[in-house]
Amino acid sequence: MPKRLVRSLLTWKRSGWIVDGLFGGVGYLMIQLHHYDAASWCFAAAAIWASLLFWLSDFMKTQFLAVDCARNRRRLNKPQTNRRYWRELAKFNVLRYGGVLLIAGIGVSAMYYSRWEGEEYELTQLYGRLYPADDTGVKSCPVLPDTINLNLGSVGFREPLSKLPMTIISVGRKSVISLDRGQDGSLVVIADVKDSFGNLVVRLGRDEFRVNPNNYFSVSRPHRSRSELIVVDQKGKTVLHARYNNEHTFSLTASLWAYGTLITISEEQGITDGKNRASDFCIAPLPGDMSTSLINFAANQGVPVEQQ
């Protein structure tokens, strides 16, 4: 039977199997070109096409004829013919459904491989998005309906969704860290992390984060997490550690220069510019609070424009 199966599959409608091979080949090519969604669609099409080819193959037709023949002989109502009928029917069903399930399993495995390759590639890039994890028990302001939380070091901020966008930290009249919602409802932290010369190291924006390829030492995504980002500058200092804890909470520590002022955000010091400090409390502004920013630091006068 195995030889008949192989011979039947290879000879029945060769053009159909060529098309199926093309689907698989294009899927593999899409992986090499980093088009992982397209690769998944190609593998799905290949699995569906191969299932149809197997279902309608000459081999399965031969098995069906054996069942039909046994059914006709069953009319003689002899025990041996009845046993043969049920035996042929069981074998036919095992081959029919087992073969389709095997092909489907191979297709799903190929799609999973494509997705895995896509995630691996994404985690090596200097740009991308942070997606909410499912962290529980995160230290933050108490979560209320229609609010979101931003943890900056040891300081928590709770903001009503209706008030976004909101400036969290500013220097003088310039926004340094602000909070907003994306078009898909995701929580968005907007910030530019710069060095002491005013050169951008990493930017958190509405659509993605982006690391300056000429001004960093390392970028890591702990535990292959799509929710976390750590950036180390050329001096070996961690200038950003961001984690999208869950749909309602975002945590961030950073060391950044803004308009001549070094702002440090950490669990130990809270938020400080070297002169002023805020730590270990929750800021939950009233719904009617229309202040321009929740924390404002004084700008360092006389800072060259290129360092701003």
ABEGO torsion letter per residue (X at the ends): XAAAAAAAAAABGAAAAAAAAAAAAAAAAAAAAGBAAAAAAAAAAAAAAAAAAAAABAAAAAAAAAAAAAAAAAAAGBAAAAAAAAAAAAAAAAAAAAAAAAAAAAAAAAAAAAAAAAAAAAAABABEBBBBBABBGBBBBBBBBGBBBBBBEABBBBBBAAAOBBBABBBEABBABBBBBBAAGBBBBBBBBBBAAGBBABBBBAABBBBBAABBABBBBBGGBAABBBBBBAAGBBABBBBBABAABBBBBBBBBBGGBBBBBBAAAEBBAGABBBBGBBBBBBAABABABABBBBBBBGBBAAAX
